[in-house]
Amino acid sequence: MAIAVLIIYMLAVIGIGYYMKSRIKNEMDFLAAGGKLGVWVGGMTLAATQMSAGTAIGTVGFHYQVGYNFAWIWLAIWASWVIMAIFIAPKMKAFFNSNKALTIPDLLGTRYESNAIRVISVIILLICYGMTVVAELVGGSYLLNVVFDVPITWGVLIIACIFIAYTVMGGLFAIAYTDVLQMLVFAIGFAIAVPFAVSKAGGFSKLNETLSSIDPNLVANGMPSSVLMGVALSFFIMMIGYPIIAIRFYSIKDNKTIRRAVGVSFIFQAIVAVSIAILGVSAKVLYPDLSSPDLASSTIAMDLLPPVLGGLLLAAILAAIQSTVSAILLMLGSSISHDIMKVVMKKKLSDKQQLKITRIVVLIMGILPIPFALNPLPLIQQIWINAAALIGSSFAVSILLGLYWKRATKAGAITSMVGGIGSAILWLSLGNPFGLDPVYISVPVSLLGMVFVSLLTKPVSKQALMPFFKDVQATESGNTIAG
C-alpha cells in the first residue's frame, strides 16, 4: 500500500508538469511563470523550495543526534525571510518589471555592469548547488533502498527522471504547481506522523523522560551553543539573497502579494519545524540504535505508521527532495542558457529557439549530477550546512549592498564574491580552526572586500543604478526633461 501511495504521487507530479507545458509560450513563462503567481501558489512554492532532503531527512537526523535545540536555527531562517520580504524582494520585483530579469546573475551583471560577474555567479551557482543536487539524489535513493530495497543506482535514476521530466516540460509553472501538491503532502505527511510517534513513546511527558535518561543534553543543549550559533548564522546569511528563493520573487505578481506569500510560507514552515523536531527525538527514543541518523524518517514511515500514512510520509520526503532539486535545476539551466549563451555570448535567438535551448540545457543540468550521486556521501544535512556557508559567503553581501549602496562597484563585487567563497572553502578545508564556523571568517572577508575595493575603484554609471534606486531614476528623468 505504501508503494502504491508513492507511485500515485510520482504520477501526479509528472501529470502536472505535462499539463503546465501548454502554458509555456516563451522564456519568461518557462523561467518566471510570467511573473503572475498569486499568494497561495507563491507562498507554497517559496516554502517548498526551502524544504529539501536536508529538511525531511537531514534535519530529522540532526534532532535524532542532538535533541530539541537544533530547532533554534528556524529563528535565524525566519529572520532572513523577513529581511528578504521587506528589503530585497521589492527591489528585485521592480528590476524584473523594468528589465525583464530572469536570474540572479542577471541582477548582479546589470547592477555592476559586468559580464565577468555574470560568469563568476554562474560558476559559483554550479559548484554550490551541484553539491546539493547530489546530496538530494543520494537522500532519495537511500530512501528507496532502505524502504523498498531498490538498488541505489536505480533509485537515483528514478528520482532524477521524475524531476527532470516535469521541470523540462513545464518550467516554473510546473514547479510552482507541483510545489503546491508537494508542500501539502510534506506538511500533512509529517504532521500526521507526530501523534503516532508520541503515542508510541508513551505520551509527550514520557517521551521527554526517556529522552533525558538516554542523554540529558537531548532535552537541553545537545548541540553546543557556539556550534548552534554558527550553523544558524550560516543559514541566516545563506537565506539573504538565497538564489533559488530570490528568483521566486520575480515570479510572484507584485510586492503586496510577495509579502502575503511569505506569510503563507511561514505557516507551512512552522508546521514542518515542529513536526520534524518531535519526530527526530521520538525516533531516538523508539529506535535508539539506528545505524545512521538519516534513517530516522524512513524508519518511522515503514515501522510505525499504517501503510497508507507511511506511504504519505515517504511521499512527503520525496516531495521535499523534488521541490528543491527542480528549483535548483531550473536555476542552473537558466544561468547557462540565459546568462552565458544569450547575454555573455550574445546569441541572437527567437523566443521559440531560446525556449528550446533552455529546455535542452535544463535536461543536461539534470543529467550531470547523476554519476556523482552514485558515490557514498556524509550526512545530508552537513552537506547543506557547508553549502549554506559557501552560498551566503558568495552572494549575501554583493546582493544586499548592491541593492542599497550606490558606491558598490564591479571590482568590489568581484572581490567580495571571490574572497567570500575562497575564504569559506579554505576554512572548511582546514577543519574549522578554533571551532569557528566558516561564516565568522568568510562574511567579514566578503564585506570588507566589497567596501574597501569599492571605495578605491571607479563607481558604476548612473544607468546601472537606475533600475535599483528611485532617486537616481528621478534625477535622470528630470535631466532628460530639462534637456
Secondary structure as GFF3:
##gff-version 3
##sequence-region A 1 483
A	DSSP	alpha_helix	2	20	.	.	.	ID=ss1
A	DSSP	three_ten_helix	21	23	.	.	.	ID=ss2
A	DSSP	alpha_helix	27	32	.	.	.	ID=ss3
A	DSSP	three_ten_helix	33	35	.	.	.	ID=ss4
A	DSSP	alpha_helix	39	50	.	.	.	ID=ss5
A	DSSP	alpha_helix	53	53	.	.	.	ID=ss6
A	DSSP	pi_helix	54	59	.	.	.	ID=ss7
A	DSSP	alpha_helix	60	66	.	.	.	ID=ss8
A	DSSP	three_ten_helix	68	72	.	.	.	ID=ss9
A	DSSP	alpha_helix	73	83	.	.	.	ID=ss10
A	DSSP	pi_helix	84	88	.	.	.	ID=ss11
A	DSSP	alpha_helix	89	99	.	.	.	ID=ss12
A	DSSP	alpha_helix	104	111	.	.	.	ID=ss13
A	DSSP	alpha_helix	115	148	.	.	.	ID=ss14
A	DSSP	alpha_helix	152	200	.	.	.	ID=ss15
A	DSSP	alpha_helix	204	214	.	.	.	ID=ss16
A	DSSP	three_ten_helix	216	219	.	.	.	ID=ss17
A	DSSP	alpha_helix	225	239	.	.	.	ID=ss18
A	DSSP	alpha_helix	243	246	.	.	.	ID=ss19
A	DSSP	alpha_helix	248	251	.	.	.	ID=ss20
A	DSSP	alpha_helix	255	286	.	.	.	ID=ss21
A	DSSP	three_ten_helix	293	295	.	.	.	ID=ss22
A	DSSP	alpha_helix	296	299	.	.	.	ID=ss23
A	DSSP	pi_helix	300	304	.	.	.	ID=ss24
A	DSSP	alpha_helix	307	334	.	.	.	ID=ss25
A	DSSP	pi_helix	335	344	.	.	.	ID=ss26
A	DSSP	alpha_helix	351	367	.	.	.	ID=ss27
A	DSSP	three_ten_helix	371	374	.	.	.	ID=ss28
A	DSSP	alpha_helix	380	404	.	.	.	ID=ss29
A	DSSP	alpha_helix	410	429	.	.	.	ID=ss30
A	DSSP	three_ten_helix	433	435	.	.	.	ID=ss31
A	DSSP	alpha_helix	439	456	.	.	.	ID=ss32
A	DSSP	alpha_helix	462	465	.	.	.	ID=ss33
A	DSSP	alpha_helix	470	482	.	.	.	ID=ss34
###
